[in-house]
């Protein structure tokens, strides 16, 4: 798996003697891992953190999660924030200042964009905080967000063996917890497979029936299903892999 150190977006809204360079968010897919050489264990620091790990539940349909990490400078010296490095471009940070006198409180605001990667389920991200006190041993802040799953599929793939009878196979698509009526559609057009979407009477479930035209040789396709509901703000796409092998 490719490791991403992430990038930094920092907004300075208050006067400060220093500065943190701002960079655009990474367009790459997020990863929930720490960069090479970093540890998820707490690193001793003169900044005393209220919490280094925050765990939150995101309401269904929410696209942005915002929270804050608070700290206190417990040393006898002024300490500056040198760099903030999220593990993913979907995480941005904001600070009002970067220099903190002894005994002074500070805050790092964090925003997680769930829509960037259609995040679902348990999402974990990291922010490395480098300070003037110990720039080579950053503090690791952890953010865990539990995102409701709007739609559940019984499987994301179907397969047939070469030479078998080309019979129809089904996948069940069910609305997730808290989701009301569901609309399911597809723009799939392929001569190798036919797709039928059959709604259940409840309006919360669908049977997706897929039939290969032939199983005489190797064949592959991918069906994209689009789910819509008043319970979530925008359509969500799901992919089903089809194989004859």
C-alpha positions as CSV (number, residue, x, y, z in Angstrom):
1,X,0.0,0.0,0.0
2,X,1.3,3.4,-0.9
3,X,1.9,5.6,2.2
4,X,0.9,9.3,2.0
5,X,2.2,11.8,4.4
6,X,-0.7,14.1,3.5
7,X,-0.6,17.9,3.1
8,X,-1.3,20.9,5.2
9,X,-4.0,23.6,4.9
10,X,-3.6,26.1,7.7
11,X,-5.5,29.3,8.1
12,X,-3.9,31.9,10.4
13,X,-6.6,34.3,11.6
14,X,-4.5,36.0,14.4
15,X,-1.3,37.9,14.6
16,X,1.8,35.7,15.0
17,X,5.6,36.0,14.7
18,X,5.8,32.8,12.6
19,X,4.0,31.2,9.8
20,X,2.9,27.8,8.5
21,X,3.1,27.2,4.7
22,X,-0.3,26.4,3.1
23,X,-0.5,23.8,0.4
24,X,-3.4,22.5,-1.7
25,X,-5.1,19.3,-0.6
26,X,-3.9,16.0,-2.2
27,X,-6.1,14.7,-5.0
28,X,-5.0,11.1,-4.2
29,X,-7.1,8.5,-2.4
30,X,-6.9,8.8,1.4
31,X,-5.1,6.2,3.5
32,X,-5.6,5.5,7.2
33,X,-2.0,4.8,8.0
34,X,0.8,6.8,9.6
35,X,3.8,7.9,7.4
36,X,7.0,5.9,7.6
37,X,8.9,6.4,10.8
38,X,5.9,7.7,12.8
39,X,4.4,6.0,15.8
40,X,0.8,6.0,16.9
41,X,2.0,6.1,20.5
42,X,1.9,9.4,22.4
43,X,5.2,11.3,22.3
44,X,6.3,13.2,25.4
45,X,5.8,16.9,24.8
46,X,5.7,20.2,26.7
47,X,2.3,20.7,25.1
48,X,-0.2,18.9,27.3
49,X,-3.2,17.8,25.2
50,X,-6.7,17.5,26.5
51,X,-7.1,14.5,24.2
52,X,-4.9,13.1,21.5
53,X,-7.6,10.8,20.1
54,X,-11.1,11.9,19.3
55,X,-13.8,9.4,18.3
56,X,-17.1,10.8,16.9
57,X,-20.3,9.6,15.3
58,X,-21.3,11.4,12.1
59,X,-25.1,11.7,11.4
60,X,-26.4,10.1,8.2
61,X,-26.0,12.5,5.3
62,X,-23.4,14.8,6.9
63,X,-20.6,15.6,4.5
64,X,-18.3,17.5,6.8
65,X,-17.1,16.6,10.3
66,X,-15.6,19.5,12.4
67,X,-13.8,19.1,15.7
68,X,-11.0,20.6,17.7
69,X,-7.9,19.5,19.7
70,X,-7.0,21.6,22.7
71,X,-3.6,21.9,24.4
72,X,-1.7,23.8,27.0
73,X,1.9,24.9,27.0
74,X,3.2,23.4,30.3
75,X,6.8,24.4,29.7
76,X,8.7,27.5,30.8
77,X,9.4,28.6,27.2
78,X,7.4,29.9,24.3
79,X,6.6,27.1,21.9
80,X,5.6,27.4,18.3
81,X,3.7,25.1,16.0
82,X,6.1,24.4,13.1
83,X,4.0,22.1,10.9
84,X,0.7,20.2,10.8
85,X,0.7,17.2,8.6
86,X,-2.7,15.3,8.0
87,X,-2.5,11.8,6.7
88,X,-5.0,12.6,4.0
89,X,-6.0,15.5,1.7
90,X,-9.6,15.2,3.0
91,X,-8.4,16.6,6.3
92,X,-7.7,20.3,6.8
93,X,-6.5,22.2,9.8
94,X,-6.9,25.7,11.1
95,X,-5.1,27.6,13.8
96,X,-5.6,31.2,15.0
97,X,-2.0,31.5,16.1
98,X,1.2,29.5,16.2
99,X,3.2,30.9,19.1
100,X,2.2,30.0,22.7
101,X,3.6,31.4,25.9
102,X,4.1,29.3,29.1
103,X,0.7,28.3,30.5
104,X,-1.2,29.5,27.4
105,X,-4.0,27.4,25.9
106,X,-4.2,26.6,22.2
107,X,-6.6,25.0,19.7
108,X,-6.2,23.2,16.4
109,X,-9.5,23.0,14.4
110,X,-9.9,20.0,12.1
111,X,-12.3,19.4,9.3
112,X,-12.8,16.0,7.7
113,X,-14.4,16.0,4.2
114,X,-16.4,12.8,4.0
115,X,-17.6,13.5,0.5
116,X,-14.1,13.5,-1.0
117,X,-13.9,9.7,-0.9
118,X,-17.6,8.7,-0.3
119,X,-16.4,7.6,3.2
120,X,-18.5,5.0,5.0
121,X,-18.0,2.9,8.1
122,X,-15.1,3.5,10.5
123,X,-12.8,6.2,9.2
124,X,-9.4,6.9,10.9
125,X,-7.1,9.8,10.1
126,X,-3.9,11.2,11.7
127,X,-2.4,14.7,12.1
128,X,1.3,15.0,12.9
129,X,2.0,18.1,15.0
130,X,5.6,19.4,14.8
131,X,6.7,22.0,17.3
132,X,9.8,24.2,17.8
133,X,10.4,22.3,21.0
134,X,10.9,18.9,19.2
135,X,10.5,19.2,15.4
136,X,11.8,15.7,14.8
137,X,9.4,13.9,17.2
138,X,5.9,15.1,16.2
139,X,2.9,14.4,18.3
140,X,0.3,12.2,16.7
141,X,-3.4,13.3,16.9
142,X,-5.9,10.6,15.9
143,X,-9.4,11.2,14.6
144,X,-11.9,8.3,14.3
145,X,-15.3,9.0,12.8
146,X,-18.0,6.4,12.5
147,X,-20.0,7.1,9.3
148,X,-23.4,5.4,8.8
149,X,-23.7,3.2,5.7
150,X,-26.6,4.4,3.6
151,X,-26.8,1.3,1.4
152,X,-25.8,-2.3,2.1
153,X,-25.1,-4.8,-0.7
154,X,-25.2,-8.6,-0.1
155,X,-22.1,-8.8,-2.4
156,X,-20.0,-6.6,-4.6
157,X,-19.2,-9.3,-7.1
158,X,-20.7,-12.2,-9.1
159,X,-18.9,-14.9,-11.0
160,X,-19.7,-17.8,-13.3
161,X,-17.5,-20.7,-14.4
162,X,-16.7,-21.1,-18.1
163,X,-19.0,-23.7,-19.5
164,X,-21.7,-23.4,-16.8
165,X,-25.2,-22.6,-17.8
166,X,-25.6,-18.8,-18.1
167,X,-28.2,-18.5,-15.3
168,X,-29.2,-15.3,-13.5
169,X,-27.7,-14.5,-10.2
170,X,-28.9,-11.9,-7.6
171,X,-27.5,-9.3,-5.3
172,X,-29.7,-7.8,-2.6
173,X,-29.4,-4.0,-2.1
174,X,-30.9,-2.8,1.2
175,X,-31.3,0.7,2.7
176,X,-29.1,1.2,5.7
177,X,-30.3,2.0,9.2
178,X,-32.1,5.3,9.3
179,X,-32.6,5.4,5.5
180,X,-36.2,5.7,4.3
181,X,-37.3,4.8,0.8
182,X,-34.5,4.1,-1.7
183,X,-34.3,4.6,-5.4
184,X,-31.9,2.4,-7.3
185,X,-30.9,2.8,-10.9
186,X,-28.1,2.0,-13.4
187,X,-26.9,3.3,-16.7
188,X,-25.2,-0.1,-17.5
189,X,-25.2,-1.1,-21.1
190,X,-23.3,-4.2,-22.1
191,X,-23.9,-7.0,-24.6
192,X,-22.2,-9.5,-22.4
193,X,-24.5,-9.1,-19.4
194,X,-28.1,-8.1,-18.8
195,X,-29.2,-6.3,-15.6
196,X,-32.6,-6.1,-14.0
197,X,-33.4,-4.1,-11.0
198,X,-36.5,-5.3,-9.1
199,X,-37.9,-3.3,-6.1
200,X,-39.3,-5.0,-3.1
201,X,-42.7,-3.8,-1.8
202,X,-41.2,-2.0,1.2
203,X,-39.3,0.5,-1.1
204,X,-36.2,-0.1,1.0
205,X,-34.8,-3.1,-0.8
206,X,-34.0,-4.2,-4.3
207,X,-33.0,-7.4,-6.1
208,X,-30.5,-6.9,-8.8
209,X,-30.6,-9.8,-11.2
210,X,-27.7,-10.2,-13.6
211,X,-27.4,-12.8,-16.4
212,X,-24.4,-13.4,-18.7
213,X,-25.2,-13.7,-22.4
214,X,-22.7,-16.6,-22.6
215,X,-20.2,-18.5,-20.5
216,X,-18.2,-19.9,-23.3
217,X,-15.2,-17.8,-22.6
218,X,-13.5,-15.3,-20.3
219,X,-15.5,-12.2,-19.7
220,X,-15.4,-9.2,-17.3
221,X,-17.6,-6.2,-16.7
222,X,-18.5,-3.8,-13.9
223,X,-22.0,-2.6,-13.1
224,X,-22.4,0.8,-11.4
225,X,-25.6,1.2,-9.3
226,X,-26.7,4.6,-8.2
227,X,-28.7,4.9,-5.0
228,X,-30.8,7.9,-4.1
229,X,-32.9,8.8,-1.1
230,X,-34.2,11.8,0.7
231,X,-32.3,10.5,3.7
232,X,-28.9,11.4,2.2
233,X,-28.0,14.6,0.3
234,X,-26.6,13.3,-3.0
235,X,-26.6,10.0,-5.0
236,X,-24.2,7.3,-3.9
237,X,-22.6,5.0,-6.5
238,X,-21.7,1.3,-5.9
239,X,-19.8,-1.0,-8.2
240,X,-20.4,-4.7,-8.8
241,X,-17.7,-6.8,-10.5
242,X,-18.9,-9.5,-13.0
243,X,-16.6,-12.3,-14.1
244,X,-16.9,-15.4,-16.2
245,X,-13.6,-17.3,-15.6
